[in-house]
Amino acid sequence: MNTLSASFSSSTLLACFTTRHGGISGPPYRANNLAFHVGDDPSHVIANHDSLAKALGYERTRLVHMRQIHSERVIIIDDTHGFDTPPECDALITNRTDTPIMVMSADCTPILLYDPMHHAIGAVHAGRAGALNEILPKTVLAMQHVYGTSIGELQVTLGPSIGGCCYEINDSIASEVNTCGYSDALRFEKEKVFLEVNTILLMQLQMLGVKQDHIEVIPACTACHNDTYFSYRADAQQTGRIAGVIMLRPV
């Protein structure tokens, strides 16, 4: 089975999203789980990371992932960050080459950012809380401040995530979404309410001025396609994590 859901590689950039296939983790993770915090055997998680690093051509120990907390915290990569010392945040940015950064997800939207003009990248974890706390625009603005990123040149990819077809929410959350000005992200079906988080993210990118043809959305719903992706909802909360990985190559 294919380990990667989508990938891009050039002389200057590596970017990909993984699937749940190709690893060695046993049930209920089946099989390419990349997260340590979900109860999986750590040796299996490391083996899965090693396989991914080999397939993509980077050193696993150079990878920086995150201890994701559904926050609005953006971290700039420095020498204190590494595979064994992941920062607690929900977004990473860097202009360091040969330093892969990773966002993990199992229904939330994993987002990869690339500034080709200033050779800088970002990785963002955006679930409902993160989207409403504007983690994505805050990351874009951080790249603009730190690296001089021009929003008109920024390239953005939203990876596999749960869709509005499956993400049922309660009235309280619906009210919060509406209050924040994102009523277009809500779908009503009889007495049920569903949320399309990507609609919020796309609205935020539009408000920032990111060009529409610079935005790619991988349309697969992680709950509908639970045979391919981990889904917190479809797997009854006991599941692994897929990942988005992005790395700058030396220019």
Residue frames as qw, qx, qy, qz and C-alpha x, y, z in Angstrom:
[[0.000, 0.888, 0.459, 0.000, 0.00, 0.00, 0.00],
 [0.367, 0.620, -0.032, 0.693, 1.12, 3.59, -0.64],
 [0.465, -0.383, -0.462, 0.651, 2.59, 5.30, 2.42],
 [0.086, -0.242, -0.003, 0.966, 2.04, 8.76, 0.92],
 [0.340, 0.685, 0.599, -0.236, -1.26, 10.40, 0.10],
 [0.426, 0.888, 0.078, 0.153, 0.35, 13.28, -1.80],
 [0.661, -0.475, 0.158, 0.559, 3.94, 14.34, -2.27],
 [0.434, 0.893, -0.026, 0.112, 6.03, 16.95, -4.03],
 [0.713, -0.451, 0.224, 0.488, 9.77, 16.96, -4.49],
 [0.506, 0.842, -0.022, 0.186, 12.02, 19.40, -6.33],
 [0.640, 0.319, -0.320, 0.622, 15.57, 20.69, -6.14],
 [0.001, 0.434, -0.301, 0.849, 14.46, 23.20, -3.48],
 [0.548, -0.236, 0.321, -0.735, 11.56, 21.59, -1.61],
 [0.275, -0.096, -0.955, -0.049, 10.17, 18.32, -0.24],
 [0.457, -0.081, 0.315, -0.828, 6.53, 18.15, 0.87],
 [0.409, -0.087, -0.864, -0.280, 4.16, 15.27, 1.53],
 [0.646, -0.292, 0.291, -0.643, 1.22, 13.89, 3.48],
 [0.026, 0.194, -0.980, 0.031, 1.23, 10.32, 4.77],
 [0.728, -0.229, -0.381, -0.522, -1.50, 7.69, 5.00],
 [0.707, -0.476, 0.422, -0.310, -2.05, 5.04, 7.65],
 [0.976, 0.216, -0.019, 0.016, -0.44, 2.43, 5.36],
 [0.613, 0.627, -0.380, 0.295, 3.12, 1.18, 5.28],
 [0.160, -0.652, 0.576, -0.466, 4.10, 1.06, 8.97],
 [0.468, 0.064, -0.873, 0.120, 4.43, -1.71, 11.54],
 [0.299, -0.165, 0.519, -0.783, 2.12, -0.54, 14.36],
 [0.090, -0.240, -0.966, -0.039, -0.43, -3.13, 15.49],
 [0.288, -0.658, -0.549, -0.426, -4.14, -2.66, 16.21],
 [0.396, 0.740, 0.524, -0.144, -5.78, -0.26, 16.75],
 [0.092, -0.733, 0.224, 0.636, -3.16, 1.88, 15.00],
 [0.706, 0.352, 0.582, 0.195, -2.90, -0.13, 11.80],
 [0.923, -0.122, -0.046, 0.361, -0.14, 0.64, 10.81],
 [0.536, 0.373, -0.050, 0.756, 1.85, 3.78, 9.99],
 [0.368, -0.893, -0.261, 0.007, 1.25, 5.70, 13.21],
 [0.520, 0.480, -0.205, 0.676, 3.73, 8.56, 13.69],
 [0.314, -0.726, 0.128, -0.598, 2.60, 9.83, 17.11],
 [0.353, 0.172, -0.801, 0.453, 4.13, 8.89, 20.47],
 [0.232, -0.126, 0.473, -0.840, 1.29, 10.21, 22.66],
 [0.695, -0.038, -0.249, -0.674, -1.50, 7.85, 21.55],
 [0.795, -0.300, 0.441, -0.290, -0.45, 4.70, 23.42],
 [0.871, 0.431, -0.235, -0.014, 1.43, 2.94, 20.62],
 [0.866, -0.284, 0.086, 0.402, 4.66, 1.02, 21.25],
 [0.044, -0.906, 0.214, 0.363, 7.40, 3.71, 21.01],
 [0.432, -0.324, 0.712, 0.449, 9.72, 1.33, 19.16],
 [0.459, 0.512, 0.691, 0.224, 7.05, 0.92, 16.47],
 [0.146, 0.957, 0.177, -0.179, 6.63, 4.68, 16.20],
 [0.242, -0.731, 0.471, 0.431, 10.37, 5.17, 15.77],
 [0.488, 0.020, 0.785, 0.382, 10.48, 2.40, 13.16],
 [0.377, 0.756, 0.532, 0.063, 7.67, 4.12, 11.26],
 [0.001, -0.954, 0.105, 0.281, 9.56, 7.41, 11.38],
 [0.413, -0.469, 0.645, 0.440, 12.74, 5.71, 10.22],
 [0.508, 0.334, 0.737, 0.295, 10.93, 4.19, 7.24],
 [0.255, 0.911, 0.320, -0.045, 9.37, 7.52, 6.30],
 [0.186, -0.857, 0.312, 0.365, 12.71, 9.34, 6.61],
 [0.483, -0.203, 0.732, 0.435, 14.40, 6.74, 4.41],
 [0.453, 0.575, 0.654, 0.191, 11.64, 6.94, 1.81],
 [0.161, 0.966, 0.202, 0.004, 11.80, 10.73, 1.67],
 [0.695, 0.406, -0.123, 0.580, 15.55, 11.09, 2.00],
 [0.120, -0.793, 0.251, -0.542, 16.06, 12.97, 5.23],
 [0.348, 0.147, -0.797, 0.471, 17.67, 12.16, 8.58],
 [0.488, -0.604, -0.609, -0.159, 15.05, 11.20, 11.14],
 [0.521, -0.453, -0.386, 0.613, 16.96, 12.86, 13.98],
 [0.160, -0.005, 0.113, 0.981, 16.75, 16.22, 12.16],
 [0.230, -0.547, -0.634, -0.496, 12.96, 16.11, 12.02],
 [0.069, 0.010, 0.479, -0.875, 11.11, 18.57, 14.25],
 [0.291, -0.506, -0.734, -0.347, 7.55, 17.64, 15.15],
 [0.221, -0.455, 0.172, -0.845, 5.24, 19.20, 17.75],
 [0.091, -0.307, -0.859, 0.399, 3.52, 18.47, 21.01],
 [0.147, -0.368, -0.426, -0.813, 0.24, 19.78, 19.68],
 [0.086, -0.296, -0.711, 0.632, -2.14, 21.39, 22.15],
 [0.083, 0.725, 0.629, 0.266, -4.87, 23.05, 20.01],
 [0.298, -0.672, -0.160, 0.659, -3.29, 26.43, 20.68],
 [0.425, 0.899, 0.091, 0.050, -2.41, 29.55, 18.68],
 [0.471, -0.739, 0.371, 0.308, 1.30, 29.21, 19.47],
 [0.750, 0.642, -0.116, 0.110, 3.78, 29.56, 16.60],
 [0.678, -0.588, 0.304, 0.321, 7.41, 28.47, 17.13],
 [0.463, 0.795, -0.386, -0.070, 10.46, 29.48, 15.10],
 [0.971, -0.028, -0.137, 0.193, 12.83, 26.51, 14.82],
 [0.011, -0.863, 0.477, -0.165, 16.12, 26.93, 16.67],
 [0.385, 0.424, -0.807, 0.145, 18.95, 24.70, 17.93],
 [0.352, -0.188, 0.734, -0.549, 16.94, 23.51, 20.94],
 [0.795, 0.226, 0.189, -0.530, 14.39, 21.76, 18.72],
 [0.175, 0.366, -0.876, -0.261, 14.87, 18.24, 17.41],
 [0.604, -0.131, -0.704, -0.350, 13.21, 14.86, 17.11],
 [0.535, -0.292, -0.721, 0.329, 13.58, 14.14, 20.83],
 [0.159, -0.375, -0.376, 0.832, 12.81, 17.73, 21.92],
 [0.068, 0.547, 0.606, 0.574, 9.61, 18.74, 20.13],
 [0.047, -0.073, 0.258, -0.962, 8.22, 22.14, 21.12],
 [0.113, 0.530, 0.790, -0.286, 4.72, 22.53, 22.58],
 [0.174, 0.410, -0.139, -0.884, 2.83, 24.47, 19.92],
 [0.653, 0.455, 0.590, -0.137, 0.58, 24.11, 16.88],
 [0.598, 0.798, 0.017, 0.064, 2.71, 25.73, 14.20],
 [0.672, -0.397, 0.287, 0.556, 6.36, 25.64, 13.19],
 [0.503, 0.864, -0.015, 0.001, 8.20, 27.97, 10.82],
 [0.650, -0.478, 0.363, 0.467, 11.78, 27.89, 9.58],
 [0.536, 0.794, -0.227, -0.175, 14.13, 28.92, 6.81],
 [0.385, -0.549, 0.735, 0.101, 16.70, 26.25, 7.72],
 [0.681, 0.368, -0.525, -0.353, 17.57, 23.78, 5.00],
 [0.551, 0.126, -0.820, 0.087, 17.70, 20.01, 5.56],
 [0.116, -0.004, 0.702, -0.703, 15.42, 20.47, 8.59],
 [0.310, -0.354, -0.745, -0.473, 12.13, 18.66, 7.99],
 [0.273, -0.053, 0.487, -0.828, 9.16, 19.87, 10.03],
 [0.239, -0.229, -0.916, -0.225, 6.04, 17.83, 10.72],
 [0.492, -0.121, 0.238, -0.829, 2.41, 18.34, 11.66],
 [0.053, -0.089, -0.995, -0.003, 0.35, 15.31, 12.79],
 [0.501, 0.007, 0.057, -0.864, -3.39, 14.85, 12.56],
 [0.017, 0.193, 0.980, 0.051, -6.32, 12.47, 12.76],
 [0.086, 0.760, 0.643, 0.032, -9.26, 14.66, 11.54],
 [0.112, -0.847, -0.010, 0.520, -7.77, 18.12, 12.18],
 [0.649, 0.755, 0.025, 0.093, -6.35, 19.87, 9.11],
 [0.670, -0.380, 0.236, 0.592, -2.58, 19.54, 8.59],
 [0.380, 0.920, 0.089, -0.040, -1.33, 22.57, 6.64],
 [0.711, -0.136, 0.217, 0.654, 1.95, 23.11, 4.81],
 [0.157, 0.964, 0.064, -0.207, 3.19, 26.60, 3.86],
 [0.731, 0.010, 0.272, 0.626, 5.93, 27.54, 1.39],
 [0.104, 0.937, -0.035, -0.332, 7.43, 30.91, 0.59],
 [0.856, 0.287, 0.203, 0.378, 9.46, 30.34, -2.60],
 [0.280, 0.877, -0.076, 0.383, 10.83, 33.89, -2.70],
 [0.221, -0.775, 0.465, -0.367, 12.42, 33.89, 0.77],
 [0.607, 0.187, -0.768, 0.081, 12.89, 30.12, 1.00],
 [0.231, -0.199, 0.665, -0.682, 10.86, 29.63, 4.18],
 [0.472, -0.212, -0.794, -0.318, 8.29, 27.04, 5.24],
 [0.402, -0.261, 0.475, -0.738, 5.64, 26.39, 7.86],
 [0.379, -0.187, -0.897, -0.130, 3.62, 23.48, 9.24],
 [0.355, -0.211, 0.249, -0.876, 0.30, 24.12, 10.98],
 [0.134, -0.268, -0.949, 0.095, -2.14, 22.00, 13.00],
 [0.298, -0.051, 0.031, -0.953, -5.66, 23.42, 12.71],
 [0.084, -0.410, -0.907, 0.037, -8.64, 21.74, 14.31],
 [0.126, -0.812, -0.491, -0.288, -11.80, 23.62, 15.22],
 [0.468, -0.802, -0.146, 0.341, -10.18, 25.34, 18.21],
 [0.515, -0.271, 0.299, 0.756, -7.06, 26.27, 16.28],
 [0.223, 0.476, 0.545, 0.653, -9.05, 27.58, 13.34],
 [0.222, -0.875, -0.394, -0.170, -11.24, 29.75, 15.56],
 [0.520, -0.740, 0.039, 0.426, -8.12, 30.99, 17.38],
 [0.457, 0.879, -0.118, -0.070, -6.68, 31.90, 13.95],
 [0.714, -0.434, 0.437, 0.333, -3.59, 29.71, 14.17],
 [0.692, 0.385, 0.418, 0.444, -3.25, 29.76, 10.36],
 [0.238, 0.903, 0.085, 0.347, -3.31, 33.53, 9.79],
 [0.464, -0.850, 0.248, 0.043, -1.07, 34.01, 12.82],
 [0.789, -0.173, 0.433, 0.400, 1.46, 31.62, 11.28],
 [0.546, 0.634, 0.310, 0.451, 1.32, 33.41, 7.92],
 [0.053, -0.970, 0.026, -0.236, 1.83, 36.77, 9.63],
 [0.678, -0.624, 0.325, 0.212, 4.72, 35.31, 11.66],
 [0.752, 0.159, 0.401, 0.498, 6.41, 34.23, 8.42],
 [0.287, 0.851, 0.191, 0.396, 5.83, 37.71, 7.03],
 [0.343, -0.924, 0.146, -0.084, 7.39, 39.30, 10.12],
 [0.720, -0.499, 0.418, 0.242, 10.34, 36.91, 10.52],
 [0.639, 0.005, 0.583, 0.502, 11.24, 36.12, 6.90],
 [0.118, 0.428, -0.230, -0.866, 9.66, 38.95, 4.92],
 [0.284, 0.282, 0.893, 0.207, 7.18, 36.56, 3.30],
 [0.294, 0.106, -0.228, -0.922, 4.98, 38.19, 0.69],
 [0.558, 0.199, 0.671, -0.446, 1.45, 36.90, 1.19],
 [0.657, 0.577, -0.091, -0.477, 0.85, 37.17, -2.55],
 [0.426, 0.521, -0.730, -0.119, 3.64, 34.66, -3.19],
 [0.399, -0.278, 0.794, -0.365, 2.80, 32.20, -0.39],
 [0.589, 0.046, -0.701, -0.400, 1.78, 28.67, -1.38],
 [0.479, -0.232, 0.596, -0.601, -0.57, 26.74, 0.94],
 [0.521, -0.011, -0.796, -0.309, -1.72, 23.12, 1.02],
 [0.627, -0.283, 0.394, -0.609, -4.50, 21.85, 3.27],
 [0.145, 0.226, -0.960, -0.079, -4.03, 18.13, 3.85],
 [0.477, -0.307, -0.773, -0.283, -6.55, 15.33, 4.49],
 [0.119, -0.067, 0.561, -0.816, -9.03, 16.19, 7.26],
 [0.160, 0.455, 0.853, -0.200, -12.56, 15.46, 8.42],
 [0.005, -0.269, -0.442, -0.856, -15.16, 17.09, 6.20],
 [0.390, -0.039, 0.228, -0.891, -18.45, 18.80, 6.87],
 [0.691, -0.043, -0.580, -0.429, -20.07, 15.55, 5.78],
 [0.735, -0.167, -0.637, 0.162, -18.94, 13.85, 9.01],
 [0.301, 0.069, -0.492, 0.814, -17.98, 16.48, 11.59],
 [0.375, -0.704, -0.508, -0.324, -21.14, 16.83, 13.66],
 [0.214, 0.183, -0.448, 0.848, -21.03, 19.50, 16.38],
 [0.154, -0.593, -0.729, 0.306, -23.35, 20.67, 19.16],
 [0.071, 0.895, 0.369, 0.239, -25.37, 23.88, 19.32],
 [0.434, -0.834, 0.045, 0.338, -22.86, 25.57, 21.61],
 [0.531, -0.234, 0.473, 0.663, -20.01, 25.10, 19.16],
 [0.319, 0.581, 0.580, 0.473, -22.26, 26.15, 16.28],
 [0.139, -0.958, -0.248, 0.029, -23.06, 29.35, 18.16],
 [0.498, -0.646, 0.259, 0.517, -19.35, 30.02, 18.71],
 [0.496, 0.126, 0.583, 0.631, -18.60, 29.48, 15.02],
 [0.145, 0.790, 0.503, 0.318, -21.43, 31.82, 14.07],
 [0.310, -0.917, -0.092, 0.234, -20.28, 34.48, 16.55],
 [0.521, -0.448, 0.396, 0.609, -16.78, 34.37, 15.07],
 [0.354, 0.660, -0.189, -0.635, -18.25, 35.19, 11.65],
 [0.039, 0.299, -0.886, -0.353, -17.92, 31.78, 10.03],
 [0.672, 0.206, 0.465, -0.538, -21.57, 30.80, 9.56],
 [0.668, 0.508, -0.382, -0.386, -20.76, 29.67, 6.00],
 [0.191, 0.387, -0.898, 0.091, -18.80, 26.78, 7.55],
 [0.432, 0.031, 0.746, -0.506, -21.97, 25.35, 9.14],
 [0.391, -0.030, -0.721, -0.570, -24.29, 22.83, 7.52],
 [0.503, -0.047, 0.541, -0.672, -27.69, 22.03, 8.97],
 [0.422, 0.012, -0.821, -0.385, -29.37, 18.68, 8.37],
 [0.581, -0.534, -0.589, -0.176, -32.66, 18.14, 10.17],
 [0.520, -0.848, -0.030, -0.094, -31.75, 18.61, 13.84],
 [0.825, -0.240, 0.103, 0.501, -28.03, 18.07, 13.33],
 [0.146, 0.965, -0.180, -0.124, -25.27, 20.62, 12.73],
 [0.891, 0.060, 0.140, 0.428, -22.04, 19.88, 10.86],
 [0.141, -0.907, 0.199, 0.344, -18.85, 21.94, 10.60],
 [0.810, 0.465, 0.045, 0.354, -16.46, 22.28, 7.66],
 [0.523, -0.691, 0.070, 0.495, -13.24, 23.52, 9.28],
 [0.534, 0.059, 0.425, 0.728, -11.58, 24.00, 5.90],
 [0.117, 0.806, 0.429, 0.391, -14.19, 26.61, 5.01],
 [0.394, -0.899, -0.047, 0.186, -12.98, 28.67, 7.98],
 [0.620, -0.381, 0.350, 0.590, -9.35, 28.25, 6.92],
 [0.430, 0.395, 0.515, 0.627, -10.08, 29.20, 3.32],
 [0.068, -0.931, -0.310, -0.180, -11.99, 32.29, 4.46],
 [0.506, -0.777, 0.112, 0.358, -8.99, 33.30, 6.58],
 [0.591, -0.084, 0.457, 0.659, -6.58, 32.82, 3.68],
 [0.259, 0.683, 0.485, 0.481, -8.83, 34.90, 1.44],
 [0.246, -0.954, -0.170, 0.010, -9.00, 37.68, 4.02],
 [0.595, -0.559, 0.263, 0.515, -5.19, 37.65, 4.26],
 [0.377, 0.792, -0.251, -0.410, -4.87, 38.02, 0.50],
 [0.440, -0.256, 0.820, 0.262, -3.42, 34.61, -0.36],
 [0.418, 0.315, -0.484, -0.701, -4.04, 33.97, -4.06],
 [0.862, 0.042, 0.258, -0.434, -6.68, 31.36, -4.77],
 [0.866, 0.418, -0.271, -0.031, -4.49, 29.60, -7.32],
 [0.231, 0.550, -0.701, 0.392, -1.77, 29.30, -4.65],
 [0.547, -0.250, 0.590, -0.539, -4.04, 27.22, -2.41],
 [0.512, 0.091, -0.809, -0.273, -4.36, 23.44, -2.78],
 [0.634, -0.257, 0.444, -0.579, -6.91, 21.41, -0.83],
 [0.193, 0.096, -0.968, -0.125, -6.66, 17.63, -0.64],
 [0.551, -0.238, -0.157, -0.784, -10.39, 16.82, -0.60],
 [0.590, -0.112, -0.800, -0.005, -10.35, 13.41, 1.11],
 [0.573, -0.604, 0.132, -0.538, -12.42, 13.25, 4.31],
 [0.108, 0.409, -0.864, 0.275, -10.46, 11.29, 6.92],
 [0.542, -0.002, 0.654, -0.527, -13.65, 9.85, 8.44],
 [0.808, 0.419, -0.001, -0.414, -15.15, 8.79, 5.10],
 [0.736, 0.500, -0.451, 0.073, -11.81, 7.31, 4.02],
 [0.601, -0.659, 0.397, -0.217, -10.88, 5.74, 7.33],
 [0.970, 0.062, 0.166, 0.167, -9.29, 2.81, 5.50],
 [0.629, 0.562, -0.059, 0.534, -6.64, 5.23, 4.21],
 [0.085, 0.585, -0.298, 0.750, -6.35, 7.82, 7.01],
 [0.275, -0.255, -0.756, 0.537, -6.52, 7.84, 10.78],
 [0.274, -0.549, -0.272, -0.741, -9.72, 9.43, 12.09],
 [0.048, -0.136, 0.676, -0.723, -10.28, 10.30, 15.74],
 [0.620, 0.059, 0.202, -0.756, -14.04, 10.11, 15.20],
 [0.817, 0.209, -0.393, -0.367, -14.29, 7.10, 12.91],
 [0.589, 0.200, -0.736, 0.267, -11.81, 5.13, 15.05],
 [0.642, -0.667, -0.356, -0.127, -13.71, 5.93, 18.26],
 [0.246, -0.929, 0.231, -0.154, -10.85, 8.09, 19.59],
 [0.714, -0.449, 0.498, 0.203, -8.31, 5.26, 19.75],
 [0.764, 0.608, 0.149, 0.154, -6.16, 5.79, 16.69],
 [0.668, -0.163, 0.143, 0.712, -2.83, 6.88, 15.27],
 [0.095, 0.856, 0.025, -0.508, -1.75, 10.01, 13.41],
 [0.701, 0.524, 0.234, 0.422, -0.91, 10.77, 9.81],
 [0.391, -0.633, 0.037, 0.667, 1.47, 13.63, 9.08],
 [0.492, 0.857, 0.045, 0.145, 2.35, 16.46, 6.78],
 [0.693, -0.405, 0.182, 0.568, 6.10, 16.89, 6.25],
 [0.448, 0.879, 0.035, 0.162, 7.89, 19.77, 4.55],
 [0.685, -0.475, 0.189, 0.519, 11.63, 20.44, 4.17],
 [0.307, 0.912, -0.195, -0.191, 13.76, 23.01, 2.39],
 [0.890, 0.086, 0.127, 0.429, 16.66, 21.77, 0.32],
 [0.370, -0.554, 0.158, 0.729, 19.80, 23.90, -0.06],
 [0.519, 0.823, 0.160, -0.167, 19.53, 26.41, -2.90]]
